[in-house]
Structure formats: C-alpha cells, structure tokens
Amino acid sequence: MSSEYRRSTATITKNAPIAPEIRSGATIPAPSSALSVFALLGWGLGSSLGEGIWYTFDSLGLSDFGREMLAHDATPLHFFSLHIIWQIGMGVALGIVLSETRLVPTASTTNVIPARKLNLGNILLFGVMALAVAWYGIRWVPDEYRGMRGQRAFAKHAAEKPSSDNLPQIETVPADAMLILTPFGEYLPERASAGTGHFVPMSGPQPQIYSVRYSLVGAPEGGPNVGPHVDVHVQEWPNADWAKWELADNWFSPSLDSGMEESIKFGNRIVGVRMNNRTRQTWGSGGRFGWYSNNHIIVIEPYSVDPDDFLKKYLEKYPSTL
C-alpha cells in the first residue's frame, strides 16, 4: 500500500471505499434506537417538563396557548418537552457514538468491511434502551391512551350540546323547597344560599343554584383546620337535556374523567370520585358524588364524613334519572 494511505489525515480516492475504524474494540450502535427512546421519553414528560416550559414562555408573553385551551388538549405540552429531550439526548448520544470513530480508507483492491464484533458495552446500551422503552410503555402509554379517549369523548360531548331555543324561564324559590334544612345527626345545616348561577358561556341558559353546608356545632368554618362537613348543591336547569349535559360538563362523567365511576347507591345510579389514595387526600374519606333528577343536578361533597345518610335522603327527594 502506498504512503498516501498512511498519512494521519486520510485522502479518499475514487476507488477507496471507507470503513469505520474503532478504537478500543468498540462498535457503533445504531442511533435509531436512541432516537426512539428519547422521542418516547420526551413525549411522556409533557405533563411535567412540558408544562414548565409552557409556563416560562407564557410568563414572558411568548405562548399562543392559554391554560383553558391546554386543559382540553395538552398536545402542545408534549411537543415542548419532546423538542428538548430529543434534541439534547440525540446530541449527547451521537457525540458518544462518534467521538472514538475515524474514517480510514480500505485498500482499493478489496471491498471487504471488517466484521463487527459483539461488545459488552453495546449489549448494556441496548439493555438500558429496552428497559427505558418498557418503563415508558408501562408508565405512560395507558395514561396517554386514556387522555386520547378523553379528548375524543369531550369533542363528542361538546357537539351534543342541547339547544338554547325556546327555553322556559326559571324563577328562584325558597331554599327550603330545594334543600333539606334539617339536621343529619350531629351535623346541622348552616345558612343556605339561593340565586342564579353564572355559567360560561353567559349566552347559554343559567341555572338556579341552591347550596348548604352541614357541619358540627362550633367547628371551624374555613382555613386549614376546617372541621368535618358536607356541602350540598342543587342546580335547577330549564329541562332534563340541559341537566344531563351540564352534569357531564362538570366532569361527572366516567368517559370524560377517568377519576369518576358510576355506582349504585340505595337503588339509584350515581357518579362519584374513584376512591384511591389521591382522591382521599383531595376529598377526604367520603368522596364526591353527583347525579341528575329530571331537570335538577345534585352534587354532594363530604369531607371526612360518611356520606350515606346524606345520599339516602337526597336520593329520596331527587331520585336519579341517570
């Protein structure tokens, strides 16, 4: 072989195919594996890293996506984190892969590329990538699938909004006609409220809302040390179609919110918060329950109180038509 091929900087000639020369016996792993891992991880971190990036842009006035829009479609958050993780990750991966590789022309009389040898480093890298993909699949894919189903369900729900034409006028009536203002054991009703709601959009029908809290005598009414209590809200809508639609629009729908589930209480079908550690921390030991009865929506929110007595009495007054 001439000295031309032995210089430190190789000269590539027309008849000299190029083969990789690897130091320390390493081989070049396919970058496509790393690409897929970083893409999956980047997409999966949308709810954490992506939201942080969006918050930074939004505080600087550089975001076109409002919080209300992202609450219904979080896809932009996933793209924010995808760009960061994929680009940085691939830059690091390619740097590691190519840092110890240089091109050396082979002899012009041969077209043989040296065979790759099985290397422990490549096996470990492949194993780490496989574990990362498996972790992503177990941790994120079910949530992403539920999120996609929820988005499709919400779009279907929005398209089924009832008509606002020729709706009857709803008048406010005394609160004791809509609520049960008698004690439930040790829990006494506080002052009830009644009035017209203010639901968005304001151009749609507005319900009459009646609310009351049942609490223990002398218990704090607010703050971090608020005592055990039960909040009850009754909404009156122009017709049953609006009551049914608004109940789902307030996330009392298993198809729109995976934290909700249907159950049977005292012979009536209702919707309640799925009981787990997270919801117990949020809502106390009682959960959160709702149903509609003809043109009325009933929501019961117990905080560290057994809700059965309240559910039983209100279901007798307002049988579920779910």
Secondary structure, 3 states (H helix, E strand, C coil): CCHHHHCCCCCCCCCCCEEEEEHHHCCCCCHHHHHHHHHHHHHHCHHHHHHHHHHHHHHCCCCCCCHHHHHHCCHHHHHHHHHHHHHHHHHHHHHHHHCCEEEEECCCCCCCCCCCCCCHHHHHHHHHHHHHHHHHHHHCHHHHHHHHHHHHHHHHHHHCCCCCCCCCCCCCCCHHHHCCCCCECCEEECCCEEEECCCCCCCCCCCEEEEEEEECCCCCCCCCCCCCEEEEEEEECCCHHHHHHHHHHCCCCCCCCCCEEEEEECCEEEEEECCCHHHHHHHCCCCCEEEEECCEEEEEEEECCCCHHHHHHHHHHCCCCC
